[in-house]
């Protein structure tokens, strides 16, 4: 039992080290890796090269698959290019298995020591995140040593040897076990390294080890499919297409396992090298041989998983891809896109509000009130999605972006509530009582509405681009709108003193309406505060003045 626990602990340490490297690299290079992937997809060969590089860094072809499939879901890249990236990703993880199979045990204590010093002393900086990566690399190397030490005593028992012997000459069972191990460990790299270590200790025969390696490759494809099972169809198309390539590769390579051993064993005596080089050769042959089939597989997957046609009016969450949660930088980007989608719905409500005021359209008013439910649902969905993003894996800039998105969605949700309240007042106090604003009063409302709509669009741009100059313009609009609201309240009182009938009938509604428009504008302009604060362009005095102005 002790030896089994030691082996399980070593395997867990190997998986955990892989996780530390992946999350650490994503924290340091996450945004740049996304840019590299997007810009390299001009043709299938540069896409494959980028897949090799990104996967070598993040230590996981599954992570690369999730990033790439999310880009397809967002419409940033085409499906054939994404499948080409995955051909390179498989080669990248195979190269890393070759690297880690070398005798690098002397690096393990060095990496762990330097990594811990950097992580503890400079945890929130780039150096601290690099330290996290070094800790992960050191733990992976240490875990491989522990696996070798633990397998000797454990697998020398007759019962275990008999169980392992049953795997011989049953390629299907070997592939199945390898796939299950890769899914359970969330890493084909960890499983390949584990199998190589077991083969070097004569725990499993070489032919069984190679069957397990084929299964690990298939398991990484199945893992990506399972992870994206609830994602949008374009996202699932990438992972299913990648699985098709892996199925074809395993089906073709399985009969040649024995041939590989006969031809390679005279030249490669080390069992570990035989296993990892088989893994590398398999992925090289599959990637180079199948890269010309990316277009064909893309068409096949498109037929198997057609994208459903949706009405533009459907306002359900579009970009909250659950599979992206394992890549926090990508999840942040998805949440920002969904927040803009929420703002688009609010803009539709704001535009429709003026039509209701002008045309007394009760049917449109009912539709706009339903849209507020949509805004609330989007807010809840975004908030829930954001709480599932690992804050630990976010850098300082991404943490600020996380806060900005939450703040933005709260403001949009409150604007939607205000618009709904205004529409209900218009129905009750104007349409049902068959009253109308005076011509001058209506012009004032229209002017305030036009300025409000322009500010909303500027606020969306500020949220998207974080441009400091636009943020300053937006904040200046707050003071202008406040002055305009006060001026129009004064002119309304003048019309009351002139005994204008329409002004008297709608006086309370008119004052409440321009007050609510000012409140909407305040929520819009608050989008500028975090941007200016991050840039150091927002003084404490200015913030106090703005809050005092709101109270007034």
C-alpha positions in Angstrom: 0.0 0.0 0.0 2.9 2.4 0.8 4.4 1.9 -2.6 1.1 2.5 -4.3 0.6 5.7 -2.4 4.1 6.8 -3.3 3.4 6.2 -7.0 0.0 8.0 -6.8 1.7 11.0 -5.0 4.5 11.1 -7.7 1.8 11.1 -10.5 -0.1 13.8 -8.7 3.0 15.8 -8.4 3.8 15.4 -12.1 0.2 16.6 -13.0 0.5 19.5 -10.6 3.8 20.6 -12.0 2.4 20.6 -15.5 -0.5 22.7 -14.2 1.8 25.2 -12.5 3.8 25.6 -15.7 0.7 26.1 -17.9 -0.9 28.6 -15.6 2.4 30.4 -15.0 3.1 30.8 -18.7 -0.4 32.0 -19.4 -0.1 34.7 -16.7 3.2 35.9 -18.1 2.5 35.6 -21.9 -1.2 35.0 -22.1 -2.2 38.0 -24.1 0.9 37.7 -26.4 0.2 34.0 -27.0 -3.3 34.9 -28.2 -1.9 37.6 -30.5 0.7 35.2 -31.9 -2.0 32.5 -32.7 -4.3 35.0 -34.4 -1.6 36.7 -36.5 0.1 33.5 -37.6 -3.0 32.0 -39.2 -2.3 33.4 -42.7 -1.6 29.9 -44.0 -1.6 26.4 -42.6 2.2 26.1 -42.3 2.7 29.2 -40.2 -0.4 28.2 -38.2 1.2 24.8 -37.4 4.5 26.5 -36.4 2.7 28.8 -34.0 0.9 25.8 -32.6 4.3 24.1 -31.9 5.7 27.2 -30.1 2.6 28.0 -28.0 2.2 24.4 -26.9 5.9 24.1 -26.0 5.4 27.1 -23.7 2.1 26.1 -22.0 3.0 22.4 -21.8 -0.5 21.4 -23.0 -1.9 20.8 -26.4 -5.4 20.8 -24.7 -4.8 24.5 -23.6 -3.8 25.4 -27.2 -6.9 23.6 -28.5 -9.2 25.6 -26.2 -7.6 28.9 -27.1 -7.8 28.1 -30.8 -11.4 26.9 -30.7 -12.4 30.0 -28.8 -11.0 32.2 -31.6 -13.0 30.2 -34.1 -16.1 30.7 -31.9 -15.5 34.5 -31.9 -15.1 34.5 -35.7 -11.4 35.6 -35.5 -10.0 32.7 -37.5 -11.3 30.1 -40.0 -11.7 26.4 -39.1 -9.0 25.0 -41.4 -6.4 27.4 -40.0 -7.4 26.3 -36.4 -7.0 22.7 -37.4 -3.6 23.4 -38.7 -2.6 25.0 -35.4 -3.6 21.8 -33.7 -1.3 19.8 -36.0 1.5 21.9 -34.7 0.3 21.7 -31.1 0.6 17.9 -31.1 4.2 18.2 -32.3 4.9 20.8 -29.6 3.8 18.6 -26.7 5.8 15.6 -28.2 9.0 17.8 -28.4 8.5 18.6 -24.7 8.2 14.9 -23.8 11.6 14.3 -25.5 13.1 17.2 -23.6 11.8 16.0 -20.2 12.8 12.4 -20.8 16.5 13.5 -20.8 18.4 13.2 -17.6 17.7 16.7 -16.2 17.4 15.6 -12.6 20.2 18.0 -11.6 18.0 20.9 -12.7 15.1 20.0 -10.4 16.5 21.4 -7.1 17.9 24.5 -8.9 14.5 25.3 -10.6 12.6 24.8 -7.3 15.0 26.8 -5.2 15.2 29.8 -7.7 11.5 29.6 -8.4 10.5 29.7 -4.7 12.8 32.6 -4.0 11.3 34.6 -7.0 7.8 33.7 -6.2 8.0 34.6 -2.5 10.0 37.8 -2.9 8.3 39.1 -6.0 5.0 37.3 -6.2 2.9 39.9 -8.0 5.6 40.8 -10.6 6.6 39.2 -13.8 9.6 37.7 -12.0 7.3 36.1 -9.5 5.3 34.5 -12.3 8.4 33.2 -13.9 9.3 31.8 -10.5 6.0 29.9 -10.6 6.9 28.4 -14.0 10.3 27.3 -12.6 8.7 25.7 -9.6 6.4 23.7 -12.0 9.3 22.6 -14.1 11.3 21.5 -11.1 8.4 19.6 -9.7 7.9 17.8 -13.0 11.5 16.7 -13.1 11.4 15.6 -9.4 8.1 13.7 -10.0 9.6 11.7 -12.9 12.4 10.6 -10.5 9.9 9.6 -7.9 7.8 7.7 -10.4 10.9 5.6 -11.4 11.7 4.9 -7.7 8.1 4.0 -6.7 7.4 1.7 -9.7 10.2 -0.7 -8.9 8.9 -2.2 -5.6 5.2 -1.8 -6.6 5.3 -3.6 -9.9 7.5 -6.4 -8.8 4.6 -8.1 -7.0 3.1 -11.1 -8.8 -0.4 -9.8 -8.9 0.5 -6.6 -10.6 2.8 -8.4 -13.1 -0.1 -10.7 -14.0 -2.4 -7.7 -14.5 0.1 -6.0 -16.8 0.7 -9.1 -18.7 -3.0 -9.2 -19.6 -2.4 -6.0 -21.6 0.0 -7.6 -24.0 -1.2 -8.1 -27.6 -4.4 -6.1 -26.9 -3.9 -2.8 -28.6 -7.5 -1.7 -28.2 -7.3 -2.1 -24.4 -3.9 -0.4 -24.3 -5.3 2.6 -26.3 -8.4 2.8 -24.1 -6.4 2.8 -20.9 -4.0 5.4 -22.2 -6.9 7.6 -23.2 -8.5 7.3 -19.8 -5.3 8.2 -18.1 -4.8 11.3 -20.2 -8.4 12.5 -19.5 -8.0 11.8 -15.8 -4.6 13.6 -15.6 -5.8 16.4 -17.9 -2.4 16.1 -19.6 -1.2 13.7 -22.3 2.3 15.0 -21.7 2.2 13.8 -18.1 0.9 10.4 -19.1 3.6 9.9 -21.9 6.3 10.8 -19.4 4.8 8.4 -16.8 4.6 5.6 -19.4 8.2 6.3 -20.5 9.4 6.1 -16.9 7.5 2.8 -16.3 9.0 1.4 -19.5 12.5 2.3 -18.4 11.9 0.4 -15.1 10.7 -2.7 -17.1 7.3 -2.3 -15.4 5.4 -2.5 -18.7 6.6 -4.1 -22.0 7.6 -1.7 -24.7 4.8 -2.7 -27.0 2.3 -2.1 -24.3 4.0 1.3 -23.5 3.6 2.3 -27.2 -0.1 1.3 -27.1 -0.6 3.5 -24.0 1.2 6.4 -25.8 -1.2 6.1 -28.7 -4.1 6.1 -26.2 -2.7 9.2 -24.5 -2.7 11.0 -27.9 -6.3 10.0 -28.4 -7.2 11.0 -24.9 -5.9 14.5 -25.3 -8.3 14.9 -28.3 -11.2 13.4 -26.3 -10.4 15.7 -23.4 -10.8 18.8 -25.5 -14.1 17.5 -27.0 -15.4 16.9 -23.5 -14.2 20.3 -22.2 -16.0 22.1 -25.0 -19.2 19.9 -25.0 -21.4 22.8 -23.8 -19.7 25.4 -26.0 -21.0 27.0 -29.2 -21.0 24.9 -32.4 -18.0 26.7 -34.0 -15.9 26.0 -30.9 -16.8 22.3 -30.9 -16.0 22.0 -34.6 -12.3 22.6 -33.8 -12.0 20.0 -31.1 -14.1 17.4 -33.0 -11.9 18.0 -36.2 -8.8 17.6 -34.1 -10.2 14.3 -32.7 -10.9 13.1 -36.3 -7.2 13.6 -37.1 -6.2 11.7 -33.9 -8.5 8.8 -34.7 -7.1 8.5 -38.2 -3.6 8.7 -36.9 -4.1 6.0 -34.2 -5.9 3.7 -36.6 -3.0 4.0 -39.1 -0.2 3.8 -36.5 -1.4 0.9 -34.3 -0.6 -1.9 -36.8 3.0 -0.6 -37.1 4.0 -0.6 -33.4 5.8 -4.0 -33.8 7.6 -2.8 -36.9 8.8 0.4 -35.1 10.2 -1.7 -32.3 12.0 -4.1 -34.6 13.6 -1.3 -36.7 14.3 1.2 -33.9 15.5 -1.1 -31.1 19.0 -1.9 -32.7 19.7 1.8 -32.8 18.0 3.0 -29.6 18.8 0.9 -26.5 17.2 3.2 -23.9 13.5 2.3 -23.3 12.6 5.9 -22.3 14.0 7.2 -25.6 12.1 4.5 -27.6 8.8 5.6 -26.1 9.2 9.4 -26.4 10.7 9.2 -29.9 7.8 7.0 -30.9 5.5 9.7 -29.5 7.3 12.4 -31.4 7.5 10.4 -34.7 3.8 9.6 -34.5 2.8 13.3 -34.2 5.3 14.4 -36.8 4.0 11.9 -39.3 0.3 12.6 -38.5 0.9 16.4 -38.6 2.9 16.6 -41.8 0.9 13.9 -43.5 -2.5 15.3 -42.6 -1.9 19.0 -42.8 -3.1 19.0 -46.4 -6.4 17.5 -45.2 -7.4 20.4 -43.0 -9.8 21.8 -45.5 -11.4 18.3 -46.1 -11.8 17.6 -42.4 -13.2 21.1 -41.9 -15.9 20.5 -44.4 -16.6 17.1 -42.9 -17.0 18.6 -39.4 -19.1 21.4 -40.7 -21.5 18.8 -42.1 -21.5 16.8 -38.9 -21.9 19.9 -36.7 -23.7 22.6 -38.8 -24.0 26.0 -37.2 -27.7 26.7 -36.4 -29.2 29.8 -37.9 -30.4 32.2 -35.2 -32.5 35.2 -35.3 -30.6 38.5 -34.7 -33.2 39.3 -32.1 -32.1 36.4 -29.9 -30.1 38.0 -27.1 -28.9 35.0 -25.2 -25.2 35.0 -24.0 -23.0 34.5 -27.1 -19.5 34.6 -26.0 -19.3 33.0 -22.5 -17.5 29.9 -23.6 -17.1 27.5 -20.6 -14.1 25.8 -22.2 -12.1 29.1 -22.1 -12.2 29.2 -18.3 -9.1 27.1 -18.2 -7.3 29.9 -20.0 -8.2 32.9 -17.8 -6.9 35.6 -20.2 -9.1 34.2 -22.9 -12.1 34.0 -20.5 -11.6 37.7 -19.7 -11.7 38.5 -23.4 -14.9 36.5 -23.8 -16.5 38.3 -20.8 -15.6 41.7 -22.3 -17.3 40.8 -25.6 -20.4 39.6 -23.8 -20.5 42.9 -21.8 -20.5 44.8 -25.1 -23.3 42.6 -26.2 -25.2 43.6 -23.1 -24.5 47.2 -23.9 -25.9 46.7 -27.4 -29.2 45.5 -25.9 -29.2 48.6 -23.6 -28.6 50.8 -26.7 -31.6 49.2 -28.4 -33.7 50.0 -25.3 -32.5 53.6 -25.3 -33.3 54.1 -28.9 -36.7 52.5 -28.5 -37.5 54.7 -25.5 -37.6 57.9 -27.6 -39.9 56.2 -30.1 -42.3 55.3 -27.3 -42.3 58.9 -26.0 -42.9 60.3 -29.5 -45.3 57.8 -30.9 -47.1 56.4 -27.8 -46.3 52.9 -29.1 -47.6 50.5 -26.3 -46.5 47.4 -28.3 -42.9 48.7 -28.5 -43.0 49.6 -24.9 -43.9 46.0 -23.9 -41.0 44.7 -26.1 -38.5 47.1 -24.5 -39.6 46.0 -21.0 -38.9 42.4 -22.0 -35.4 43.5 -23.2 -34.7 44.7 -19.6 -35.2 41.1 -18.5 -32.6 40.1 -21.2 -30.2 42.7 -19.8 -30.6 41.3 -16.3 -30.1 37.8 -17.5 -26.9 38.8 -19.4 -25.7 40.6 -16.3 -26.3 37.4 -14.2 -24.6 35.2 -16.8 -21.5 37.5 -17.0 -21.2 37.8 -13.3 -21.4 34.0 -12.8 -18.9 33.4 -15.6 -16.5 35.9 -14.1 -16.7 34.3 -10.6 -15.5 31.1 -12.2 -12.3 32.7 -13.6 -9.3 31.9 -11.5 -8.1 35.2 -10.1 -4.9 33.5 -9.1 -4.0 33.0 -12.8 -4.5 36.7 -13.7 -1.8 39.3 -14.0 -2.2 42.8 -12.6 -3.6 44.3 -15.8 -6.0 41.4 -16.3 -7.2 41.7 -12.7 -8.0 45.4 -13.3 -9.9 44.3 -16.5 -11.8 41.8 -14.4 -13.0 44.6 -12.1 -13.7 46.9 -15.1 -16.0 44.3 -16.7 -17.9 43.8 -13.5 -18.3 47.5 -13.0 -19.4 48.0 -16.7 -22.1 45.3 -16.5 -23.5 46.6 -13.3 -23.9 50.1 -14.9 -25.5 48.6 -18.0 -27.9 46.6 -15.7 -28.9 49.7 -13.8 -29.4 51.7 -17.0 -31.7 49.0 -18.2 -33.7 49.3 -15.0 -34.0 53.1 -15.3 -35.2 52.8 -18.9 -37.8 50.3 -17.9 -39.0 52.6 -15.1 -39.2 55.5 -17.6 -41.2 53.5 -20.0 -43.7 52.5 -17.3 -44.1 56.1 -16.3 -44.6 57.1 -19.9 -47.3 54.4 -20.3 -49.1 55.4 -17.1 -48.8 59.2 -17.1 -48.7 60.0 -20.8 -50.0 57.4 -23.1 -53.0 56.1 -21.0 -54.0 59.6 -20.0 -53.6 60.8 -23.6 -51.3 63.7 -22.8 -48.4 65.1 -24.7 -45.4 67.2 -24.1 -45.2 70.8 -25.4 -43.2 71.3 -28.6 -40.4 73.0 -26.7 -40.4 70.3 -24.0 -40.2 67.6 -26.7 -37.2 69.3 -28.3 -35.4 69.4 -25.0 -36.1 65.7 -24.4 -34.9 64.8 -27.9 -31.7 66.8 -27.5 -30.9 65.2 -24.1 -31.6 61.8 -25.6 -29.3 62.4 -28.6 -26.5 63.5 -26.3 -27.2 60.4 -24.1 -27.0 58.0 -27.0 -23.7 59.6 -28.2 -22.3 59.3 -24.6 -23.4 55.6 -24.4 -21.5 54.8 -27.7 -18.5 56.7 -26.4 -18.6 54.8 -23.2 -18.7 51.5 -25.0 -15.6 52.6 -27.0 -13.8 53.7 -23.7 -14.6 50.3 -22.2 -13.3 48.4 -25.3 -10.2 50.4 -26.0 -9.4 52.0 -22.6 -8.4 55.3 -24.4 -7.6 57.9 -21.8 -8.5 60.9 -24.0 -11.9 59.4 -24.8 -12.4 58.7 -21.1 -11.6 62.3 -20.3 -14.1 63.4 -23.0 -16.7 61.1 -21.4 -16.2 62.6 -17.9 -16.5 66.1 -19.3 -19.8 65.2 -20.8 -21.1 64.5 -17.3 -20.7 68.2 -16.3 -22.2 69.3 -19.6 -25.2 67.1 -19.3 -25.8 68.2 -15.7 -25.7 71.9 -16.8 -28.1 71.1 -19.6 -30.5 69.3 -17.3 -30.6 72.3 -14.9 -31.1 74.7 -17.8 -34.1 72.7 -19.2 -35.6 72.4 -15.7 -35.5 76.2 -15.6 -37.1 76.6 -19.0 -39.8 74.2 -18.0 -40.7 76.3 -15.0 -40.9 79.4 -17.3 -43.4 77.5 -19.5 -45.4 76.7 -16.3 -45.5 80.4 -15.4 -46.8 81.1 -18.9 -49.7 78.7 -18.2 -48.9 76.4 -21.1 -51.5 73.7 -20.8 -49.4 70.8 -22.1 -46.6 71.7 -19.8 -48.9 71.9 -16.8 -50.4 68.4 -17.6 -47.0 66.7 -18.0 -45.0 68.8 -15.5 -44.2 66.0 -13.1 -43.4 63.5 -15.8 -41.2 66.0 -17.6 -39.1 66.8 -14.5 -38.8 63.1 -13.6 -37.9 62.2 -17.2 -35.0 64.6 -17.5 -33.8 63.7 -14.0 -33.8 60.0 -15.0 -31.9 60.8 -18.2 -29.3 62.5 -16.1 -29.1 59.5 -13.9 -28.5 57.3 -16.9 -25.8 59.6 -18.1 -24.1 59.4 -14.7 -23.9 55.6 -15.0 -22.5 55.9 -18.5 -19.8 58.4 -17.5 -18.8 56.3 -14.5 -17.2 53.9 -17.1 -14.4 56.5 -17.5 -13.4 56.4 -13.8 -11.4 53.1 -13.7 -9.7 54.0 -17.0 -8.5 57.4 -15.8 -7.7 56.0 -12.4 -5.4 53.3 -13.9 -3.7 56.0 -16.0 -3.2 58.3 -13.0 -5.3 61.0 -14.7 -8.0 61.1 -12.1 -7.3 63.3 -9.1 -9.0 62.7 -5.8 -10.3 66.2 -5.8 -12.0 65.6 -9.1 -13.6 62.5 -7.8 -15.0 64.3 -4.7 -16.3 67.1 -6.9 -18.0 64.6 -9.2 -19.7 62.9 -6.3 -20.8 66.2 -4.8 -22.3 67.1 -8.1 -24.2 63.8 -8.2 -25.7 64.5 -4.8 -26.7 68.0 -5.9 
